[in-house]
Amino acid sequence: MTLFEVISRLGEYSDDDMIFAAQTNGSWLPGSYAFVVPMAEDGRTTEIIEGIESKYFLEIDLAKEILEAWLDIAGKLSLSNEEKFKVALHYAERDTWPDPIAVEERLH
């Protein structure tokens, strides 16, 4: 499964799960291999599944909260899957909210 698909389907996962995704040259991409696993109690940030090293991306409950809050920040009723991905990626990489105008510009 890709990281884009995981983000697009957050509602299918338990809030107690976490997302791990492979990086290409230190970056996550929409097509990055990703998987969802139960929350780790040991604080691990790297997983190797099917021989692919993947890094912690976000917890499912946090990703859902980020996207819900983004609706208010951006003044929207819903988000496209592309918007969901851009917002989640920005937050995962920077631990901060993106600029709403910058997200809109990157979508076009």
C-alpha positions as CSV (number, residue, x, y, z in Angstrom):
1,M,0.0,0.0,0.0
2,T,1.2,3.5,-0.6
3,L,1.4,6.4,1.8
4,F,-1.2,8.3,-0.3
5,E,-3.6,5.4,0.0
6,V,-3.1,5.1,3.8
7,I,-3.8,8.8,4.3
8,S,-6.8,8.6,2.0
9,R,-8.2,5.8,4.1
10,L,-7.6,6.9,7.6
11,G,-11.1,6.1,8.7
12,E,-10.5,2.4,8.1
13,Y,-7.8,2.2,10.8
14,S,-7.9,2.0,14.6
15,D,-7.0,5.2,16.5
16,D,-4.4,3.0,18.3
17,D,-2.4,2.3,15.1
18,M,0.6,4.1,13.7
19,I,1.8,4.7,10.2
20,F,5.3,3.8,9.0
21,A,6.5,4.6,5.5
22,A,9.6,4.1,3.4
23,Q,11.6,7.2,2.4
24,T,13.3,8.0,-0.9
25,N,16.4,10.1,-0.4
26,G,15.1,11.1,3.0
27,S,11.7,12.1,1.8
28,W,8.2,10.6,1.9
29,L,6.4,10.6,-1.4
30,P,2.8,9.8,-2.3
31,G,3.9,6.5,-3.7
32,S,6.1,5.6,-0.7
33,Y,5.5,2.0,0.6
34,A,3.5,2.4,3.8
35,F,1.9,0.2,6.4
36,V,-0.1,0.5,9.6
37,V,0.8,-1.3,12.8
38,P,-0.5,-1.3,16.4
39,M,0.9,1.5,18.5
40,A,4.4,0.7,19.8
41,E,4.9,0.8,23.5
42,D,8.7,0.9,23.1
43,G,8.9,4.2,21.2
44,R,10.4,2.7,18.1
45,T,10.7,5.0,15.1
46,T,11.9,2.5,12.5
47,E,10.3,-0.7,11.3
48,I,11.5,-3.3,8.8
49,I,8.6,-5.1,7.1
50,E,9.0,-7.3,4.1
51,G,12.7,-6.2,4.0
52,I,11.8,-2.5,3.6
53,E,13.0,-0.1,6.2
54,S,10.3,2.4,7.1
55,K,10.2,5.4,9.4
56,Y,7.5,6.5,11.7
57,F,5.1,8.9,10.0
58,L,2.2,9.7,12.3
59,E,-0.2,7.9,14.7
60,I,-3.6,7.4,13.1
61,D,-5.4,9.3,15.8
62,L,-3.1,12.3,15.4
63,A,-3.4,12.2,11.6
64,K,-7.2,12.3,12.0
65,E,-7.0,15.2,14.5
66,I,-4.7,17.1,12.2
67,L,-7.0,16.8,9.2
68,E,-10.1,17.7,11.3
69,A,-8.4,20.8,12.6
70,W,-7.2,21.7,9.1
71,L,-10.9,21.9,8.0
72,D,-11.3,24.8,10.5
73,I,-7.9,26.4,9.8
74,A,-8.6,26.4,6.0
75,G,-12.3,27.2,6.4
76,K,-13.4,24.1,4.4
77,L,-16.2,21.6,4.7
78,S,-14.1,18.7,3.3
79,L,-10.7,17.9,2.0
80,S,-9.6,16.1,-1.2
81,N,-7.3,13.2,-0.8
82,E,-4.5,15.3,-2.3
83,E,-5.1,18.0,0.4
84,K,-5.2,15.3,3.1
85,F,-1.8,14.0,1.9
86,K,-0.2,17.4,1.7
87,V,-1.4,18.5,5.1
88,A,-0.4,15.2,6.8
89,L,3.0,15.2,5.1
90,H,3.8,18.8,6.1
91,Y,2.8,18.0,9.7
92,A,4.8,14.8,9.8
93,E,7.9,16.4,8.4
94,R,7.8,19.7,10.4
95,D,5.5,19.1,13.4
96,T,3.7,22.3,12.5
97,W,0.7,23.5,10.5
98,P,1.2,24.4,6.9
99,D,0.2,27.7,5.4
100,P,-3.3,27.3,3.9
101,I,-2.3,29.3,0.8
102,A,0.8,27.3,0.2
103,V,-1.2,24.0,0.3
104,E,-3.7,25.4,-2.2
105,E,-0.8,26.6,-4.5
106,R,0.8,23.1,-4.4
107,L,-2.4,21.5,-5.5
108,H,-2.6,23.4,-8.7
